[in-house]
């Protein structure tokens, strides 16, 4: 394996051990392509929203917490120059292998090595999931703003506050299990999901209310923040894989998501949220 940066030395300290163990299993590499029933819908809708805002010219993009490089490879195929940073060594190796033009290093989203005003766009499609403390989320957001050029775009993903409640009640039928209900109850009340990271449950994470995500983005200094829901209600339908394989039904899933993606009363009725914002012009 190629030599890794000095950030590796403090990596176990910077990342919650439970989160580290969860991602060391390697399941993230195919989660969006079918490892999770709603993964293809999440990926396609995230890509759709990013393309809607991203300029068409070749850009310098920093993918913070980019995992195994799924989105980085997709953007590189479109001619963008993409660099991934992630705290998990396995993810860095996978991102480097995902596309010949993608580069990757181990870094913490809260302390980026990249110079100020050096990226045209920044993706944070994962870091906020595992920064339980608000101060840490603001650090990551402020770092994203620091490395953005004036006028640059940031795309920030968050897990919806009620994602576990809906998913474990409707899709996985586990809410009747006392320990599962206890974990979900805490997540609904506080936003903190203390899952074991095994037996089909997520690991330690933070689940946002839509207004909370918008407030944190604004506090970090971003302008014109827009929070959209990603999957829409489609992630809760029965036989999602079967519907996805049928073109007409797949298009209906997209239409349903688009129909309510900005509806304030519906924002939390999705598994993921995506905030889009700009760093103010100089």
matplotlib code that plots the C-alpha trace (Angstrom):
import matplotlib.pyplot as plt

x = [0.0, 1.2, 2.6, 0.0, 0.2, 1.0, -2.7, -2.8, -0.9, -3.8, -6.5, -7.8, -8.1, -10.0, -12.6, -14.9, -13.7, -17.2, -17.5, -14.0, -14.9, -18.2, -16.5, -13.5, -15.9, -15.8, -19.6, -19.7, -18.1, -21.3, -24.0, -25.2, -25.2, -27.4, -25.9, -28.8, -32.3, -32.6, -29.0, -29.6, -32.3, -30.1, -27.2, -29.3, -31.1, -27.9, -26.3, -29.4, -29.3, -25.5, -25.8, -28.6, -26.3, -22.8, -21.4, -20.6, -17.0, -14.2, -13.9, -11.5, -13.6, -12.7, -14.7, -14.5, -15.4, -15.7, -15.6, -14.7, -14.9, -18.3, -19.2, -15.5, -15.3, -18.6, -17.4, -14.0, -15.7, -17.3, -13.9, -13.6, -10.5, -11.4, -9.5, -11.0, -10.1, -11.4, -10.4, -10.6, -7.5, -9.6, -11.7, -8.7, -7.3, -10.7, -11.1, -7.6, -8.7, -12.1, -10.8, -7.3, -7.8, -9.0, -6.5, -7.1, -5.5, -6.4, -7.6, -10.1, -13.0, -12.5, -8.8, -8.2, -4.7, -5.9, -5.1, -7.8, -9.9, -8.5, -11.6, -14.5, -16.8, -16.8, -18.8, -19.5, -21.7, -20.8, -18.9, -21.9, -23.4, -20.8, -20.0, -22.3, -21.2, -22.5, -19.1, -17.5, -20.1, -19.5, -15.7, -16.2, -18.5, -16.2, -13.3, -15.4, -16.1, -12.4, -11.2, -13.9, -13.2, -15.5, -18.7, -17.9, -20.6, -20.9, -23.1, -23.7, -25.6, -27.3, -29.4, -32.9, -34.0, -36.7, -34.9, -34.3, -37.8, -39.4, -36.9, -36.9, -40.7, -41.6, -38.7, -37.0, -39.8, -37.6, -39.1, -40.9, -37.5, -37.0, -33.3, -33.9, -36.8, -34.7, -32.0, -34.6, -36.3, -33.1, -32.4, -35.8, -35.4, -31.8, -30.6, -28.0, -28.2, -26.2, -26.4, -24.1, -23.0, -23.9, -27.0, -28.3, -28.1, -26.2, -23.3, -23.0, -24.4, -26.2, -29.6, -30.6, -33.8, -34.0, -34.1, -31.1, -29.0, -30.0, -29.1, -25.7, -24.9, -25.7, -23.7, -20.7, -21.0, -22.7, -25.2, -28.3, -28.7, -31.2, -32.1, -33.7, -34.8, -33.1, -35.0, -38.5, -41.1, -40.0, -37.5, -40.4, -42.2, -42.5, -40.3, -38.2, -35.7, -38.5, -39.9, -36.4, -36.0, -39.1, -38.5, -42.0, -42.1, -38.5, -39.5, -42.4, -40.0, -38.1, -41.2, -42.4, -39.1, -39.0, -42.6, -41.9, -38.1, -38.6, -41.8, -41.1, -43.6, -42.2, -38.4, -38.0, -39.9, -36.8, -33.8, -31.3, -31.2, -28.9, -28.0, -26.7, -25.0, -22.5, -19.5, -20.2, -18.4, -15.4]
y = [0.0, 3.5, 5.5, 7.4, 10.9, 11.8, 12.2, 8.4, 8.7, 10.2, 8.6, 6.2, 9.2, 11.4, 8.8, 7.1, 3.5, 2.1, 4.1, 3.0, -0.7, -0.3, 1.1, -1.3, -4.1, -2.7, -2.6, 1.0, 0.2, -1.3, 0.2, 2.7, 0.2, -2.3, -3.2, -1.3, -1.5, 2.3, 2.9, 3.3, 5.8, 7.7, 7.8, 8.7, 11.5, 12.9, 13.0, 14.6, 17.4, 18.0, 18.2, 20.7, 23.2, 22.3, 24.4, 22.4, 23.5, 21.4, 22.1, 21.5, 19.4, 18.3, 15.3, 15.4, 12.1, 10.7, 7.1, 4.5, 7.2, 6.5, 10.1, 11.1, 8.5, 9.7, 13.4, 12.5, 10.7, 14.1, 15.8, 17.3, 17.1, 15.3, 14.8, 12.6, 12.9, 10.3, 9.1, 5.4, 3.9, 1.3, 4.0, 5.9, 2.8, 2.2, 5.8, 5.7, 2.5, 3.9, 6.0, 6.7, 10.5, 10.5, 11.2, 10.5, 11.0, 10.3, 13.5, 14.8, 16.9, 19.3, 20.0, 20.0, 20.4, 22.1, 25.8, 28.4, 29.3, 26.4, 24.4, 25.3, 22.8, 20.8, 17.6, 16.6, 13.6, 11.8, 13.7, 15.1, 11.6, 10.9, 14.2, 13.9, 17.2, 20.4, 22.1, 19.4, 19.7, 23.5, 22.9, 20.6, 23.1, 26.0, 24.1, 23.4, 27.1, 28.0, 25.9, 27.0, 29.8, 32.8, 31.8, 28.1, 25.5, 23.1, 20.0, 18.7, 15.5, 14.7, 11.8, 12.8, 12.8, 10.2, 8.0, 5.2, 5.4, 5.0, 2.5, 0.2, 0.3, 0.0, -1.6, -3.8, -4.5, -4.3, -1.5, -4.1, -5.2, -3.4, -2.6, -1.3, 0.8, 2.3, 3.3, 4.8, 6.6, 8.3, 9.3, 10.9, 12.8, 13.9, 13.3, 10.8, 7.3, 4.9, 1.8, -1.2, -1.1, -4.8, -7.0, -4.7, -1.5, 1.6, 2.7, 5.9, 8.8, 12.1, 12.6, 16.2, 18.1, 20.1, 23.4, 22.4, 21.6, 24.9, 26.8, 25.1, 25.9, 29.6, 29.7, 28.3, 31.3, 30.0, 32.0, 31.1, 27.7, 25.4, 22.1, 19.4, 15.9, 13.2, 10.0, 11.3, 8.9, 6.3, 4.7, 3.4, 1.6, -2.2, -4.1, -1.1, -3.3, -4.6, -1.1, 0.2, -2.4, -1.3, 2.0, 3.4, 2.7, 4.0, 7.2, 7.5, 7.3, 10.2, 12.2, 11.7, 12.9, 15.9, 16.8, 17.4, 17.9, 21.6, 21.1, 22.2, 19.8, 16.9, 17.5, 15.1, 12.3, 11.2, 9.1, 11.8, 15.6, 17.5, 21.1, 23.2, 26.6, 29.0, 30.8, 34.5, 36.3, 38.3]
z = [0.0, -0.7, 2.2, 4.1, 5.5, 9.1, 9.9, 10.2, 13.4, 15.3, 13.3, 16.0, 18.3, 15.8, 14.9, 17.3, 17.6, 17.0, 13.8, 12.7, 13.3, 11.4, 8.2, 8.4, 7.5, 3.9, 3.3, 2.2, -1.2, -2.6, -0.3, -2.9, -5.8, -4.1, -0.7, 0.8, -0.7, -0.9, -1.9, -5.7, -5.0, -2.6, -5.1, -8.1, -6.4, -4.8, -8.2, -9.7, -7.1, -7.4, -11.2, -10.9, -9.1, -10.3, -13.1, -16.3, -16.7, -15.2, -11.5, -8.6, -6.2, -2.6, -1.5, 2.3, 4.0, 0.5, 1.6, -1.1, -3.8, -5.4, -6.0, -6.7, -9.5, -11.0, -10.9, -12.4, -15.3, -16.1, -16.3, -12.8, -10.7, -7.5, -4.3, -1.5, 2.1, 4.6, 8.1, 7.2, 5.5, 3.7, 2.2, 1.0, -0.7, -2.3, -3.5, -5.1, -7.0, -7.9, -10.8, -12.1, -11.9, -8.3, -5.5, -1.9, 1.6, 5.2, 6.9, 9.5, 8.1, 11.1, 10.2, 6.4, 5.0, 1.8, 1.4, 1.8, -1.2, -3.3, -4.3, -6.6, -4.8, -1.6, -0.9, 2.7, 2.0, 5.3, 7.9, 9.7, 10.2, 12.8, 14.5, 17.4, 19.0, 17.4, 17.9, 15.8, 13.0, 12.9, 12.7, 9.7, 8.0, 8.7, 7.2, 4.1, 3.8, 4.4, 1.5, -0.9, -3.4, -3.2, -4.9, -4.5, -3.7, -0.8, -0.7, 2.8, 3.5, 6.8, 8.0, 8.8, 12.5, 11.8, 9.4, 11.9, 13.3, 9.8, 8.4, 11.4, 11.6, 7.9, 6.1, 8.6, 11.1, 14.2, 16.2, 18.4, 19.8, 23.2, 22.7, 19.1, 20.3, 23.1, 20.6, 18.2, 21.0, 22.0, 18.4, 18.0, 21.3, 21.0, 17.5, 18.7, 17.4, 19.5, 17.3, 17.7, 14.1, 13.6, 13.3, 10.6, 12.7, 12.0, 14.2, 16.4, 14.5, 14.5, 12.8, 11.9, 11.9, 8.6, 10.4, 12.5, 9.5, 7.9, 11.2, 11.4, 7.8, 8.4, 11.6, 9.7, 7.4, 4.3, 2.3, 0.4, 2.2, 0.6, 2.3, 0.1, 0.9, -1.1, -1.4, -0.6, 0.6, -1.9, 0.4, 2.5, -0.3, -0.3, -2.8, -3.6, -5.5, -7.7, -8.4, -9.2, -11.9, -13.7, -15.6, -15.1, -11.4, -11.0, -12.6, -10.2, -7.3, -8.8, -9.4, -5.9, -4.4, -6.7, -5.9, -2.2, -2.1, -0.9, 1.0, 4.6, 6.1, 4.2, 4.5, 7.5, 5.7, 3.9, 4.9, 3.9, 3.6, 1.3, 2.0, -0.8, -0.2, -1.5, 0.0, -0.4, -3.2, -2.2]

ax = plt.figure().add_subplot(projection="3d")
ax.plot(x, y, z, "-o")
ax.set_aspect("equal")
plt.show()
